Amino acid sequence: MRRLRILISVDWFPPAFRAGGPIRSAYNLCALLSENHDVWVITGSHDLGEQQALGVSLDAWNVVQVNNESVQVRYCRPGSLDRRVWVQLLEEIKPDFLHLNSMFSRNHSLIPLRIVRNRPDVRVVLAPRGMLGDAALAIKPLKKRVFLSFARMLDLFKGVTWHASNSNEAKEVRSHFIAAHVCVAQNLPTSLPSENPDRLADHWRVVVIGRIHRVKNLDFGLKALLKASSSRPLELDFIGPIEDEAYQRELASLAAAQKEVKVRFLGGMPPSMLANHFQTAHFLLSSTTQENFGHSIVEAWAHGCPVLISDRTPWLGLQEKGIGWDWPLDEEEWKSGLSAAFGMEEGNWKVMSQKARDFFKSHVRNDAAEKANLELFRP
């Protein structure tokens, strides 16, 4: 197989971590592609919401180890990535493929997309990363609807291969762009950890992974957990950057009213630090209103951690599979469902824990998922 030259454009890339899933999706795709191809990444110089730049060389190529392979990464200062620079970079790299990780990013998607429209030697793969879902479009809806209307009018995405992470996202793409060429390739999580340590049996520990922001619907899950009954003391850890301090104070106030449940806010941390938290947790909780993949969900399974989630993700029918529960966003269903989960016997939880790891290996990070991602870049 000929080594392809693949350029990936994404707003954030490690050591950035605050934007969560999109960073991990891009990083894990790089890890897979770099095994057989030459990969470059163009990204931003700052983590999400941070004033200080990342501790890397800026506006220059950095050699970054992605698993066991080397990838060239350019961290661009704000305002430095204009059309002129993009033309220079494309001439320098001469990519066979350009992979874009956003629908609406001006610097990392729209500018390079318009440049390569007249370059048939560069094939474009675009991953909307959930941005065409109803919940995402409800944020600044007028601006996004106007953009999508003009994009259809100008045929902006002509010739693009759309990278949908699941069949629902493929439907979302086609609902806005009827003639779109869509390929489904599930996002890639990290590999299966080698160990699944025993958890303490004198309490239930629950983790919530993600940004502390009102759009994440964290208060719904917290309220349901505080109302649920439990056979053991409950501990709940929120792990994620605090983007909305007023919302964090609301969550803390809710938690303070229920003394029986210990609630902590641990702040944001890079993915490399999450393994220890997954391996001491009994459950992951997510009351999201929309998720097109859910890295925290599948990585919880990889670490033997069943999940307590909404039915607004691609992962459904979890109780039948024995790897968790997915409920509609109804207060009573969550209260009764959580009470059942927290009333489990230790032996039953251990069975679920092993089934979660087995499901990750058979249905999440497997040969079929990797093959589908590689097919996006077929010469």
N, C-alpha and C positions, 0 to 999 in steps of 0.2 A: 504494500500500500504506500502510495506517495505521501510524504509528510506535507500536510497542508499548512498554510500560514493563516492563522486565525487571530483576529483582533476582537477583543471583548471590551465594550464600553459600558461602564456602570458608574453611578454616582458615588458609591462607597465601596471600599475593598479593604480587607485586613491590612494593617492593624485596626482599622475602623470596625466597630461592632454594634454601635447604638441603633442602627437602622434594622437590625435583626435579620429576619429571613432572607430578604433579597441579597444581602451580603453573603450569607452562607450558600445560597443557590449559585451565585456567580463563582464563589471560591471552589465549591465542589465540582462544578462543571469544568473549571480550569484544571483541577486535579485529574479528572478523567481524560480530557482532551490532550493534556501535555504528555501523556504516556506515549502517544504516537504522532503528535503534531507539534509545531512550533506556535507558541501562544504569547500574545502581547495583551496587556490590559491598560486601558486609559481610564483614569478615575479621578476623584476629587482629593484635595489636600487636607480636608478637615472631616472629622467625624460629625455625624448628625447633631446639630445644635451646639457644637463646640466652637469657641473662639480661637483656641490655640491649634495650630497645624499639627498634623501627625509627625512623629519623630522620624522622618524619612527625608531623602533628598527630593526636593521639589522641582518640577518642570525638567526632570532628567530621568533617565531610565534606571530603575532599581532592579537588581536580580533578586527575586523572591523565591524561596523554596516552598513549593506547594506539594505536600507529601514528599516524594523522593525526586521530584522534577523541578527544573528551574524555569521560571516565568519572568518575562520582562514587564515591569509595572511602572507606569508614569503617573505620578501624583501631581495634578495640575492645580495651581493656585486659582482662586476665584478671579474670573475675568480674563484668564490667560488662554482659555480654550475657545478661541473664536474661529471663524471660517478659515482665515489664513493659516492658522496653526493646524487645523484639521487637514487642510490640503497638503501641507508639508508632511504631516505624520503619515498620511495615506500613501504619499509618494515614497516615503522612507521605508515603510513596512511592506507595501504592495501585497495586502492580504488577499487570500482567496475568498475568505468569509469575514463578514462583520456581524457580530452578535450584539444587539442592543437590548438593554435590560430596563427599559422604561417606555411608556407611551407618551409621556408629557415632558420629559426632561429636555430643555432647549439645547444645552451644551453637549449632553451625552447621547442624544437620540435624534432630535430634529435637525440640527445642523449637519451632522455626518450623513444622515439619511438623504437630505437634499443634494449633498455633494455627490454621493455615489449613484444617484438616480441616472446619471449620464455615464456611468462606468460599468458596462456589462461584465467586466472581468471580476467585479466584486459582488458576491451574492450576500444578501442581507437576511439575517434571521432576527426576528423581533419577539421578545418575551414580554407580554403586557404585565406580568407579575400581579394579577388580580385587579388591575386598575380599571377594567371594564365591568367589574361587578357592581351591582346596585348600590351596595354600601359605600364603595369607593367613589362612585359617581355622585353620591349625595353630598360629598364634600366639595364645595365650590362648584355646584352643579351647572350654573349658567355658563361659566367660563369653559367648562369641559364639554358641554353640549355644543356650544358654538364651535369649539375647536374640531370636534368630531364631524360636524356638519361641513366645515370648510375642508377637512381632510378627505371626505367623500367627494366633494365637489371638485377638488384639485387632483383626485386620484393619488394622494400623497403616498399611499402604501402599495402602489402598483409594483408587482414583482417580488414583494416581500414574502418570505416564508414565516408564518406566525408560529411561535413556539408556545403552545398551550400546555399547561402542566397537568390538565385532566380534561375529561370530556365536557364537563360543565363550562370550563373556561373556553373550550373550543366553540361551544354554542354561543357564549357571550361575544366572542370575536365575530362570528357569522351574523349575529343579530345587528351588528353595526356595519359590517363590511360583507355583504352577501356573497361576493365572489372570492373571498379571501382563501388563500391556500394555507390551510392549517394542519400542522402536525402535532400530535399529542406525545409529549415526552415528559414523564413525571420528574419533578425536581429531585435532585440527588441529595440525600442526607449524608452524614458521616458514616463510617463503617461500623459494623457491630463490635462493641467492646468485648474483650476476651472474658471479663469477669462480671458476675452479678452478685455482689456481696449481700449477706443477710441484713435485714433492717431490724431496728429495735422494735420489740413487740409490746412495749408499755405505753405507746401513744401512736396516733396517726399523724404523719407529717405530709402536708400537701404543699406543692409548689405551684406558683403562677409565674410563667416566664413571658416577658414582653414589656414594651414601653408603658410607663404609667401615664396614660393619656385617656381622656374621656371617650375617644372613639373606640377604645378597646373594650368598653362595656364591663369593666372590672367590678364595678359596684354591684351589678346583678349577681355575679357569682359569689361575691363576699357576703351579701345579704342572705343568700340561700344557704351558704355554709354556716353562718352564724345561727340560723334558725333550725338547722338539722340536729337530730339526736345522734349520739355516738356512744359506742361501747368503751371508748378510750378517750383520754384527753387529746385535744386537737391542737396542732401547730400549723400555721400557714405562713409561708414565706413568699413575698413578692420580690421577684428578681428581674430588674430591668431599670433603665434610666428614667429618672423622674422628669418628664417633659412638661407636665402640668402640675405645678406645686399646689395650686388651690384644690385640684382634684385629689392629690395625694393626701391633703389635710382632711378632705371629706372621708376618704377611705379610712384614715387613721381614727377619725372621730367615730365612725361606725364600729370599728374594731374595739375602741375603748369602752363602748357601751356594753360589750359582752366580755366579761372578765374571764369566762371559762376557756376562751380560745386565745392562744398566744399568737399574735400577728406581728411579723417583722417586715421591714422594708430594707432589703439588702443592697439596693442600687444596681446599676448596670455592671456587667462583667463580660469579658470575652468568652467565646464558646469553650475555649480550653479549660475554663474554670467551672463550667456547668456540670461536668461529669460527676464531681463529688456531691453536688446537690441532688442530681438525679439518683445517685446510688444510695442516698440516705432517705429518699422520699418514697412514700407508699403510693401516692397519686399525683398526677398533674391535673390542674383544673384550668379550663378555658371556657369562658362564657362569651366568646367572640360572636359578633353579628355577621362576619364574613371572613373566610380564610380559604385561599385557593390551593394551599398545600398544608402548611403547618409544621415547620421544622421542629418546634418544641414538642409537638405531639409525637411525631415519629421517633425523635431522639429519646423521648421518654420510654417508648416501647423498647428501643435498643438497649436501654439500661434496666429493663425489667420493671418498668413503672406503668401500671395501668392508668387510663385517663378518664376524666370526668369532664365532658365537653358538650358544647351545643351541637345542634344538627345543622349548623351553617358551615360545615367543612366538607371536604370530599370523603371523609372517613365516617361511614354510617354502618348501622347494624353491629355495633361493637359488643353489645351484651351477648348476642348469639355466638360471636366469635370468642367470647371469654376474655377480652382484652380491655374492657372498660364499658362506658355508657355514653350514649349521645342522646340528649334530650332537646325538645323544642324550648324556646325561651319563655317558659311558663313557670311562675314562681312555685306553684304547688308541686309540679312535676319535679323540679329541681330539689325542693325540700325533701320530698319522699324518696327520690332517687339517691340523694346524698345520704340520707338516713340509712337506707339499705346498704350502701357501700361501706359506711362507717360502722355497720353492725356485723361485718363479715368475721368469720373465724380465721385464725391465722393460717391454717392449712389451705383454706380456699383462696386466700390472697396469694399464697406462694404458687398455687396452680396458675392463677391469672398472670402472675409475674413471668413465669416461664412461657406461657402462651404468648405474651406480649413480645418477648424476644424471638420466638419462633415466627410470629407474624411479620416482624420486621425483616427477618431473613428471607422469608418466602414471598412477601408481597410488597416490600418497600425497596430495600437496597438489594437488588437481584440482577441477574444477567439481562433480563428483559428490559428493565429500566435503563441500564447502561447502554444497551444496544439501541434503544429508541433515541437516546440523546446523541449517540454517535451518528445515527441516520440523518440527523438534522444537517450534518456537515458532509454529506455524501458528495464527492466531486462530480 
